[in-house]
Amino acid sequence: MRLSPSVFPFHLRLIGVFYLAIIVLGLFGETLVRNTLIAVGDPSTTLANIQAAPGLWRAGIGGDLLMHVLDVPVIVVLYLLLKPVNAPLALLATLFNIVQTAVLAANKLTLLLPALIATQPAGPDTPGLVVLAQLAIQLHGYGFGIGLIFFGMACLVRAYLIVQSGYFPKAIGLLLGLAGLCYLINSAALLLAPALAAMLFPAIMMPPLVGELALCLWMMVRGVDAQAWQRRQTA
């Protein structure tokens, strides 16, 4: 499969829109859904909030799954776009990204468990179910961090390819590389030093937001130098 310079504007703008949608959906799920309904340190209130707004909780899950569906065309086009620079490295970034998407998609099952528990009538088992719902939510956080290890690696590899490409601004690659490094630091802290992770978050997520926004907006507005890409493709 090959990209033609004649369809660059359409492909890149569309993928840029998809990438922006991924960012927006991710922010929706984390900030407007989970940060709204999850009461830190209070499992009973968290479950009560989910019971009071089951549609919002499930909308967050649905938005996350749509985000992972949109990941697929973005991954394909980024591979084709960066393949002329170094095909093995472009493939490596693609495989890292595929693993990340698969892990995060499967991780949504941990968010379905609290939704199912919220539908159960109150009874003698309710305290245990409250604890189980809280553990499922915490497990989702760790699953998210594990997935971002692979995405951080994908960002680092793509950052190198973008810097070397000649048809993307090097600044975009440097920003994406910083994003990948922040993802890896955040995930390592979450798994190895949770107290440190709590101190770093959410500031550690600002460089990834800037780097990924820069990449998707550049593809939407400016695209790439099609002639430079063609020279790489035919070299």
N, C-alpha and C positions, 0 to 999 in steps of 0.2 A: 504493500500500500504506500502511495506517495502523495505528497501534497504538491499542488501546482501553484506557482506564484499568482496565477490569475484568480484563484479563489482565496487568497490570503485574507483580504478584507472581511469576507463573509465568515470564514472559519474562525479567525482570531477574535472578531467582535462577538460572535456567538459564544465562543469558549470563554471570553472575558466576562460576558453576562452570566454564564453558568458559574464561573469562579466567584463572581460577586454574590450570586445567589447562595452559594455554599457558605460564604462568610456571614451573610445576613441570617441564614437559617441557623448556623452555629451560635451566633449571638442571641437569637431568639430563644433557642433551647436552654442556653446557660443562664442568661440574664432575666428574660421575661417569664420563663417557666420555672426552672429549678431554683433560681435564687429567690423567686417570689414565694414558692410553696414550701421549700425546705427550711425548717426552723433549726438552725445549728444548735446541737446539744439538747434538743427537745423532740424526741421521736414521736411522742403522742400528738403534739401539735402538728408535726409534719404529716402524719397519717390523716389527721382531721382536715388539714388543708387539702390534701389529695381527694378525700371523700367529698369535700365541699366544691371542688373544681375538677372533677374527673376529666371533663372535656379538654381543659387547658393542659393537664398532665399528658393526656394522650396526643394532643396536638404537638407537644414538644417531642414526643417519640416519633410521630409521623414526620415532623420537620427534619429530624435527624436522619431518618431513613431516606427522605427525598434528597438530602444533602449527599448521602453516600451513593445514591443512584446518579446524581450529577457528577460525582467524582469520576465515574467511568469514562465519559467522553473527554473530560478534561485531561485525564491521564493519557488517553490515546493520542490526543493532539499534541500534548507537550512532548510525548515520545517522538512523534514524527517531526516536530519542530526542532528538537535538539539532537536527533539522530545524526545529521550531517557533521556535527562537531566531533562526536565520539560515540559510535553506535553501542559498544559494550557498556559504557557509563550511562547512556540514555536508557538502556534496558535495565541496568541495575537500579536506577532511580524509579523506573516504572514498577519493578518488582517490589521494592520497598513500599511504594505507594499502594500497591494492590494488597499487600499484607496489612497495612494500616487500615484500609477501607474494610477489609474482611473482619479484622478484630473489632473495629468500632461498630460495624453492623451487628455482629453477634452480641456485642456488649449491650445492645438495646434490650435484650431479654431481661437483664437485671432491673431495668426500669419498668418492665411489664409486671414484675412480681408485686411491687407496691400497689400498682393499679388493681391487680386481682385481689390482693389482701383488703384493699379499701372497699371492695364490694361485699365482704363477708359481714354477717350480722354480729353485733357485740355478743360476747359469751365468755365463759371461763378461760378460753384460750386467747383472748384478746391481748393481754400483756405480751405473750410470746410472739404473737403476730406483729405487734408493734416493733418489737426488737428485730424480728426477721426482715420487716420492711426497711428498717434503718440500715441493717447490714447490707441489704441488696443495693441501697443507694450508695453506701460507702464503697461497695465492690465496683459499682459503675465508675466511680471516680478513679479507682486504681486501674480498671480496664481502659479507661480513657487515656490515662498516663502511659500505659503500655503501648497502646496504639500510636501515640505521638512519638515514641522512640523511633518507630519505623518512618513516620512522616518527617521527623527531624533529619534522619539520614537522607531521605529523598530530597529534602530542601538543600542540604549541603552539596549533594552531587549535582543537582540542577543549578545551584548557584555557580559552581565551577564551570559548568557547560555554558551558562549564560555569559559569564565574564569572558570566556574564550571564544564565544560565537562570532562576534563582530557585527551581528545584526540585532543585538539587544544592547541597551546602555549598560555599561559595567556597573553603574550604581544600583541597578535593579538586582543584579547578581549579588552584590555585596549586601544589600538589604535582605535578600532571601537567605543568604548564608548566615547572617546574624539571627534571622528568624529560626533557622534550623538549630543553631547553637542554643538558643533560648529554650526551644522545645526539649532538647536533650537535657539541659540543666534542670528544667522544671520536673521532668519525668524521673530523673535520677534522684532529685531531692524528695519527691513524693514517695518513692519506693524505699530509699535508704535513710532519709532524715525528714520525716513528715513535719516536724516543728520548723525546720528551715524552709520547707516548701510553703508552709502557711505564711511565713514572713515575706517570701519572695512574691507570692501571688497577691494581687493581680498584675503588679508592675512588670513581672517577667514576661507577661503575655502581650505587652504593648509593642515591642519590636516585631514579633510575628504578625500582629495585626497590620502594622505599617508596611512590612515587607510584602505580605500577600496582597494587600490592597494596591500597592504600587505596581505589582506584576499584573494583576487583573485589569486595573484601570489603564495601564499602558497598552495592553492588548486590545482593549475596547476602543481607545482613542487614537493611538498612534500605530499599533501593530509592529511589524518588524520590517527591516530593510529586505524586501523580497529579492532584489538582485544579489545582495550579499549572501542570502540564504541559498539562492540558486547556484552561486559559485561554489559554496561549500558542498552542495548536493552533487554537483557534477565533478568535483575534484577527485 
